[in-house]
Every structure is written in C-alpha cells, then in structure tokens.
Amino acid sequence: MKHKTSKIVITSVLLSLSHYAAAEDCFGIALAGENDCATSLNSCAGHSLEDAQADAYIDLPSQPLKPPTTT
C-alpha cells in the first residue's frame, strides 16, 4: 500500500508541474482578488486590489483551448 501511495503522490506532483510548464503569465486581465502571484502593491496571490491591475497576472494555458467537437 505504501508503494501505491508513493506512485500517486509522484504522479500528482508531475501533473501539477506540467500545468505550470504549459501556462503563460497574462498580465492586466485578472479580476480583483484573482491574481496568481504577488504584485508591487501586495505580497500574495489573490490579493490584487482592482480589476485589470497592470502588474497582476493569471496563468492561462499557452495553447488556445479548442471547443469540443460534435459528430
């Protein structure tokens, strides 16, 4: 059981890292309180003071999302 738990933890870590590798910092579009990192006015994620604050960003996928196809 211990070995299985280790595999799950390692897989989770790798998947979370792959998310950040495929993300792009998009500045000036985050809503107030929805930023992903510190800004010049605050020291923590989720603390931006206004919508579209120039130095606040959110991580978005670097590849455009494709709409689901229907057949």
Secondary structure, 3 states (H helix, E strand, C coil): CHHHHHHHHHHHHHHHHHHHHCEEEEECCCCCCCCCCCCCCCCCCCCCCCCCCCCCEEEEECCCCCCCCCC
